[in-house]
Amino acid sequence: MKKLSFAILALALVACSPQVYPLYLDVRQPSSSGLDLARKTMSLVYMDGSNDVDSLFDRHTASALARSLEEDYFGGEPVIGLYHIPSADTVSLEKMHSLVMDTEGDVIFVLASHLEMPLDTTAAMAVPLSTKLSVYDSMGEDKVNGYSGETVIQLDGMKSLGGKAEEMAGRIVKRFLSNWKTESFSFYYFDGWEDEWYDALNLARQGKLSKAMNVWMPLVKKGNIVKRACAAYNMAMAFYLLEDYHMSTYWLDYADKLENLDLSPGLRKRLAAAAK
């Protein structure tokens, strides 16, 4: 009889112990340029060239650049403003400060190109092209990042100018697209007869974090103190993944007041890094 009672007690302890479920997600990293463009607004500015061809080429290039950046950082939403300014040899830090105010973009791209066009623009031709791109991140280091390059493009008359501009944009934008890294983000759950924990995990696995939080929220005030702390921690992790770091910190503080959870320091470290 004593052995049976011990077995029942052991089963109850296992059922009440929190289990850890790792969720593997691809996390956005800074671009190859070293600039972290995530969660920032952007504006693309092209210079009016010394001739109509340069201006037309840069307008096409800037538009294609904007579309690629929108696809990567904004889910394809057309949110990047396109502007033009008079031609200049250099782009000063003071000018970038002014463009931040004028365009309301956190990150400013300024593009200037020059094509050495022949007199006859009706035939196929090899055209030398020089391009300068200046980038300023108002939320990062207070400096203008400059990039330049020279190449030769093959034009089949002026009708192919737009296509070549898009090709050039494709080369340029690679430096500024996100890099991705797979990371593990852990959630708590409990074995046993409480289906809510499994329901919430399944929703989180599908990326439906808001719906998962609707399941965890009642659990914050349900059950023993460990379960309540685990539910609060899961809320904190969900808000972290949604990039709402204020609410993530709130729920992590709540969880820590209830119980010292093993996963808490790791999330606390991630929140500290996100605040920098």
C-alpha distance (Angstrom), angle and dihedral (degrees) to the residues before:
residue distance angle dihedral
M1 . . .
K2 3.80 . .
K3 3.81 91.3 .
L4 3.81 91.3 52.0
S5 3.81 91.6 49.9
F6 3.81 90.3 50.0
A7 3.81 91.1 51.2
I8 3.80 92.0 50.8
L9 3.81 90.2 48.9
A10 3.80 91.7 49.5
L11 3.82 91.0 51.1
A12 3.80 90.7 50.5
L13 3.80 91.3 51.2
V14 3.81 92.1 51.6
A15 3.78 91.6 48.1
C16 3.82 90.8 51.3
S17 3.81 95.1 46.7
P18 3.80 116.4 98.2
Q19 3.79 117.3 -114.3
V20 3.81 124.1 -154.3
Y21 3.79 122.8 -128.1
P22 3.84 116.6 -167.1
L23 3.80 115.5 -146.4
Y24 3.81 113.2 -161.7
L25 3.79 115.7 -147.9
D26 3.80 136.4 168.5
V27 3.79 108.0 -113.6
R28 3.79 124.3 -156.2
Q29 3.81 114.5 -115.2
P30 3.84 130.3 -169.8
S31 3.79 116.0 -75.5
S32 3.81 123.5 -100.2
S33 3.81 87.7 -97.6
G34 3.80 87.9 66.6
L35 3.81 90.8 -115.6
D36 3.79 117.4 126.6
L37 3.80 103.3 -144.5
A38 3.79 99.1 169.6
R39 3.82 118.1 122.3
K40 3.83 91.5 10.0
T41 3.79 130.7 115.6
M42 3.80 117.1 -123.0
S43 3.78 138.9 -155.2
L44 3.79 127.7 -165.7
V45 3.79 118.2 -150.0
Y46 3.80 125.3 -175.4
M47 3.77 125.8 -168.1
D48 3.77 122.2 -121.3
G49 3.81 100.5 -116.4
S50 3.75 128.7 -136.6
N51 3.82 87.4 -97.3
D52 3.79 138.6 25.9
V53 3.81 93.5 -104.7
D54 3.82 93.3 58.8
S55 3.80 91.4 47.5
L56 3.81 92.5 47.8
F57 3.80 92.2 48.1
D58 3.81 92.6 49.5
R59 3.81 92.7 46.8
H60 3.80 89.9 54.6
T61 3.81 91.7 44.3
A62 3.81 94.1 47.7
S63 3.81 91.4 48.4
A64 3.82 91.6 51.2
L65 3.81 90.7 46.6
A66 3.79 90.2 52.5
R67 3.81 92.2 51.4
S68 3.82 92.4 50.9
L69 3.80 93.0 48.4
E70 3.80 91.2 46.4
E71 3.80 90.5 51.9
D72 3.81 91.8 51.6
Y73 3.80 102.3 39.2
F74 3.81 106.1 22.1
G75 3.80 105.8 33.9
G76 3.80 91.4 -106.7
E77 3.81 94.9 -56.8
P78 3.85 110.7 148.8
V79 3.81 96.0 -122.0
I80 3.82 104.2 129.2
G81 3.79 113.2 100.2
L82 3.83 119.2 -134.4
Y83 3.83 118.0 -146.4
H84 3.79 139.2 164.1
I85 3.81 133.1 -147.6
P86 3.82 135.7 -176.2
S87 3.78 116.7 -77.5
A88 3.82 118.6 -91.1
D89 3.80 135.4 172.0
T90 3.80 94.2 -126.7
V91 3.78 138.7 15.2
S92 3.79 112.0 -130.6
L93 3.77 128.1 -151.6
E94 3.80 88.2 -116.4
K95 3.81 90.0 55.2
M96 3.80 90.7 51.1
H97 3.81 90.6 51.6
S98 3.80 88.2 53.0
L99 3.81 92.5 48.9
V100 3.80 90.7 51.6
M101 3.79 88.5 56.9
D102 3.81 94.7 42.4
T103 3.80 98.5 46.0
E104 3.85 99.4 27.8
G105 3.80 90.2 -134.7
D106 3.79 121.9 144.0
V107 3.80 90.0 -150.4
I108 3.81 122.3 37.9
F109 3.80 124.5 -160.4
V110 3.82 116.2 -167.4
L111 3.81 116.5 -168.7
A112 3.81 128.2 -166.7
S113 3.81 125.8 172.5
H114 3.78 136.4 174.2
L115 3.80 126.4 -159.4
E116 3.81 119.9 -165.4
M117 3.78 95.3 -139.9
P118 3.83 120.5 -167.8
L119 3.79 120.7 -127.4
D120 3.80 91.9 -107.5
T121 3.82 107.1 61.2
T122 3.80 96.6 169.5
A123 3.82 98.9 79.2
A124 3.79 133.5 62.5
M125 3.79 110.6 -78.8
A126 3.78 145.4 171.5
V127 3.81 107.9 -124.2
P128 3.84 124.5 -166.7
L129 3.80 110.0 -132.3
S130 3.81 129.2 -166.0
T131 3.79 120.8 -171.6
K132 3.80 133.7 -172.1
L133 3.78 124.0 -169.1
S134 3.81 122.8 -172.3
V135 3.81 119.5 -168.3
Y136 3.78 128.7 -169.9
D137 3.80 125.5 -174.3
S138 3.79 108.1 -162.4
M139 3.81 90.5 -167.0
G140 3.80 93.7 52.1
E141 3.79 135.8 45.4
D142 3.80 112.6 -18.2
K143 3.79 98.0 -117.5
V144 3.79 140.5 98.0
N145 3.80 113.8 -109.9
G146 3.78 111.7 -147.8
Y147 3.80 130.1 -158.2
S148 3.80 127.8 177.2
G149 3.77 139.8 172.3
E150 3.77 145.4 167.6
T151 3.78 130.4 -144.2
V152 3.77 143.0 147.5
I153 3.80 120.5 -110.6
Q154 3.77 127.7 -163.2
L155 3.80 113.5 -128.7
D156 3.77 126.1 -169.4
G157 3.77 93.6 -156.8
M158 3.80 122.4 -60.2
K159 3.81 92.4 -56.3
S160 3.80 90.9 77.6
L161 3.82 95.2 51.2
G162 3.82 94.8 96.6
G163 3.79 93.3 50.8
K164 3.81 92.2 50.2
A165 3.79 90.0 49.0
E166 3.80 89.9 55.2
E167 3.82 90.1 49.7
M168 3.79 89.7 52.3
A169 3.80 91.2 48.7
G170 3.81 88.9 52.8
R171 3.80 90.4 55.5
I172 3.80 94.1 46.5
V173 3.80 98.6 45.5
K174 3.82 95.3 56.2
R175 3.80 88.9 78.0
F176 3.82 91.3 58.0
L177 3.79 103.4 40.6
S178 3.79 120.0 107.7
N179 3.76 123.4 -91.5
W180 3.79 115.5 -143.7
K181 3.79 133.3 -143.6
T182 3.80 128.4 -174.3
E183 3.80 111.9 -125.0
S184 3.78 135.2 174.3
F185 3.81 121.6 -119.9
S186 3.80 115.0 -172.1
F187 3.79 130.2 -146.2
Y188 3.79 130.7 -173.8
Y189 3.79 125.0 -121.5
F190 3.80 137.7 165.2
D191 3.79 129.0 -129.1
G192 3.76 118.3 -134.7
W193 3.76 135.2 59.8
E194 3.81 98.6 -31.7
D195 3.77 104.2 106.4
E196 3.82 93.3 -180.0
W197 3.81 91.7 79.9
Y198 3.81 91.8 53.3
D199 3.79 92.7 43.6
A200 3.80 90.9 53.7
L201 3.82 92.7 47.7
N202 3.80 91.7 51.2
L203 3.78 90.4 51.9
A204 3.81 91.2 48.8
R205 3.82 90.6 49.9
Q206 3.81 88.6 55.4
G207 3.79 90.9 51.4
K208 3.82 92.2 -109.3
L209 3.79 94.0 131.6
S210 3.80 96.5 155.5
K211 3.80 90.7 55.2
A212 3.81 90.4 45.9
M213 3.78 89.2 54.3
N214 3.79 89.7 53.3
V215 3.81 86.5 61.6
W216 3.81 96.2 43.5
M217 3.80 94.8 46.8
P218 3.85 96.4 73.5
L219 3.81 89.4 44.3
V220 3.81 89.9 62.9
K221 3.81 87.7 74.2
K222 3.78 97.8 32.6
G223 3.80 130.5 88.2
N224 3.78 129.2 -3.8
I225 3.79 125.0 -21.5
V226 3.82 94.1 -94.9
K227 3.81 92.7 55.2
R228 3.77 91.5 46.8
A229 3.82 90.7 50.6
C230 3.81 91.6 48.6
A231 3.80 91.7 50.9
A232 3.81 90.1 49.9
Y233 3.81 90.3 49.2
N234 3.81 90.3 51.6
M235 3.80 88.8 52.1
A236 3.81 88.9 52.1
M237 3.81 92.5 50.4
A238 3.80 92.3 47.9
F239 3.80 91.9 51.5
Y240 3.81 89.1 47.7
L241 3.80 90.8 55.2
L242 3.80 88.9 48.4
E243 3.84 86.9 53.5
D244 3.80 92.8 -119.5
Y245 3.79 94.6 133.4
H246 3.80 95.4 170.5
M247 3.81 92.8 59.9
S248 3.79 91.3 39.7
T249 3.81 89.8 56.9
Y250 3.81 90.7 46.8
W251 3.81 93.1 55.2
L252 3.80 93.8 41.8
D253 3.81 89.8 53.2
Y254 3.80 88.2 49.8
A255 3.80 91.6 51.2
D256 3.81 92.5 47.8
K257 3.80 91.4 53.2
L258 3.80 89.4 56.6
E259 3.79 101.7 42.3
N260 3.81 143.6 -12.0
L261 3.79 101.3 -109.8
D262 3.81 122.1 -168.1
L263 3.82 93.6 -131.9
S264 3.78 95.8 49.9
P265 3.85 98.9 85.7
G266 3.82 91.6 53.2
L267 3.80 93.0 54.7
R268 3.79 90.3 43.2
K269 3.81 88.7 56.1
R270 3.80 91.6 49.7
L271 3.79 91.3 51.1
A272 3.81 91.0 50.6
A273 3.81 90.2 52.3
A274 3.83 91.7 48.5
A275 3.81 90.3 52.9
K276 3.82 93.1 59.4
